[in-house]
C-alpha cells in the first residue's frame, strides 16, 4: 500500500521546478562543488548525500562561527535549493545558526523521483550527514519544515526525542486535507502530520499567515493545539503562503524562539545515539506507518478537535477554487506552485468517492486485504479504485 500512497503523492503533491534553478559544477582546480550561478563562498559546502533508498540528494551546508545550533531546513513544494540559497545565507546570519538545506529526490540536481517515502529517506540522510560529517548532536539540531516540508520534518521529529526544537512554517495537517475538507485520516493520505505531531517531544514553534490561500491558517492552529510542548505561535496578520519572511515579526519571533531553546537545558536524555534511534524506532519508512485500523480508531477522539475548529470547514470549502498567488518580487528564490489545480482537485474527488465506496464495504484496510482473496462481487466493486492505483504505482 505504501507504493499506492507514493503514486498519489507524486501526482497530487510534488511540483519540482522544471528546469532546476541551478547546476552542480565542480571546480577542476580545487575539486570543490559549487551551485552555478552562485559564486563559491568559503563558509558554504555543496554536498552529494546518498540515501537509504538508493538516491543521491544535493545539499548545502552554511557555517556560522557564532552558532551553537544547526538548522536542518526542509523547503516547500515547488522550490529547490537554488531558489532558497539566498534565504539560507540570510537565515544563517540573522539567526546565528549553522544551516543545512537539501533537495528532495527528483528536485534540483538530486537523483530519483519525488515521493512521500523518498522524502523521509532524504531528511534522514541529511540528518545523518550533520552528525557524521559535521559533528552535530541531536540536542543542538533544530528541524525546520516549510509547507510540504513539514511532512518529513514532523515524521523525523516524532522519532528523535532529544531534538533542540522544531519550527513548522505554514504546515499542513495532511496532504489530502489541503485539497479536500475531510474529517478523518484515510490510508492513502500523505504526510499525516495530524497523527504524528503529538509524538514530537521537543518545543515546537508554528508560524502561519492568516491570509494563506494555499494552506489555510486552521492547519497551523490545529497542529499547535496537538503539540506536546507548545511555544508561543506566530500568526502573521495578512501573511500569505510564500511571503512570511518579508514581515519583520517573522525574523524577530524565530530568533527569540531559538534564543529561548538554546538557553533551556535539554530534559530529553537517552542512552543511544540518535542515528541508531532512527533505525531502532523504524527499520524502514514503509514499516513505520501506524496500522490503518489504529489511525481510524483515533479519528473518534479527534472529532472533538474538528468540532472545535468549526470555522475551518467553511474556510476549507471556500479554498477549493484557490487562485494562484503572485510571487513577491523580493522572493524570486522562494516561489511555490500550489497544489490547487482545479483539475487535480476534481481527480482527487473522484478518487475519494471511490475510496468512500470502498470504505463502506470494509471497516479497515486489514479487512480489505483479506477481502482481496474473496470472490464477493460487492467487494470487487469497492476495489476497482485500488486496482487502478496499483496499476499506476510508481514505486
Secondary structure, 3 states (H helix, E strand, C coil): CHHHHHHHHHHHCCCCCCCCCCEEEECCCCCCEEEECCCCCCCEEEEEEECCCCCEEEEEEECCCCCCCEEEEECCCCCCHHHHHHHHHHHHHHHCCEEEEECCCCCCCCCCCCCHHHHHHHHHHHHHHHHHHHCCCHHHEEEEEECCHHHHHHHHHCCCCCCCEEEEECCCCCHHHHHCCCCCCCCCCCCCHHHHHHHCCCEEEEEEECCCCCCCHHHHHHHHHHCCCECCCEEECCCCCCCHHHCHHHHHHHHHHHHHHHHCCCCCCCCCCHHHHHHHHCCCHHHHCCCHHHHHHHHHHHHHHHHHCHHHHHHHHHHCCCCCCCCCHHHHHHCCCCCCCHHHHHHHHHHHHHHHHHHHHCCCHHHHHHHCCCCCHHHHHHCHHHHHHHHCCCC
